[in-house]
Amino acid sequence: MKLMLLLSLASAGAIQAPVKDLPTAIGENCPPPPATVSFLGGRLYQCEPEEGEDAYKDVTPPDDHAHWRLNFGNIEQPPLGTRNFHWVDTWPFRSIVVMSLPWPEPRDGHFIFDRSGTVIDSSDEEAIGERMAEMTVSGLRMWPTANVYYRMPTGKNGDAGTVRDPMLRIIYPSHFALIVDQGVLCPILEESEFVNWPRDRRSGDNTGKYINGHCGDAESRTFSFPGIEHDLQTNYEYPGFPNRKRMLVWSFQRHDEPERPVRDRKGRCVALCGSDESNR
């Protein structure tokens, strides 16, 4: 219920009058809604009393465009929880190649999709056969303000499988998910990894809770590699990327455009190489 309220208040934040002081939390109990979530000085606070700590936790997203994950319901699969997956009906993207995937050990990676969103080729062999799906909890989208799609293993009957722990996919969206915004396909950029954002004391950190909301504003650069000037490449990068020591650049193709070779950062073809004239 608190998260439902949080969403409604956040969407109305522009017209929400800030309170002069946070309502008093008595003992282990929070005041009833709407005092459970309050705006103060442009910040958003949620009441979650814990012994020895302030009752109100600052849960303001890193910026006005940041997306946040629902902390609502039980994210276990039924019958223990209310998590569910909805496979994409059609997937408009043929490929994505990411230079320095934001993983614990950054590395390049590529994924090739069919029109149903199934991975048919990848630098990550375990991803082949997985399919893009949107996640819900208690019937609500896990990322209510963003179009986030997870790679999920498929069972014999087309149901989400459990060969690779689905819980890890929720906690680490940058490893297993992509975001679509204004026709642009982007890797997930977790705010906790790249900006100085206060730790969420409810769980020790913000891993997997906030993601960058500027995918649709990604900056593009078109260029060609020496010797294959005919094959123009377009790379994308999040605007105002704050940490120049960690590169996050990517390119993608759509199914409604001519197929082109998928190239790594050095121009070498790593997938869809049938039309790669540089190898002839």
Secondary structure, DSSP 4 states (H G I P E B T S, - for coil): -HHHHHHHHHHTGGGPPPPSSPPPPBTTBPPPTTTTEEEETTEEEEE---TTS-SEEE---SSTT-EE----S--SPTTTS-EEEEE-S---EEEEEEEEESSSS-EEEEEEE-TTSBEEEESSGGGTT-EEEEEEETTEESSTTSEEEEEE-B-TTS-B--SS-HHHHHH-HHHHEEEEETTEEEE--BHHHHS-----TTTSS-TTTEE-S-GGG-EEEEE--TT-TTS-EEEEE-TT-S-TTS--EEEEEETTS----EE-TTS-EEE-GGG-GGG-
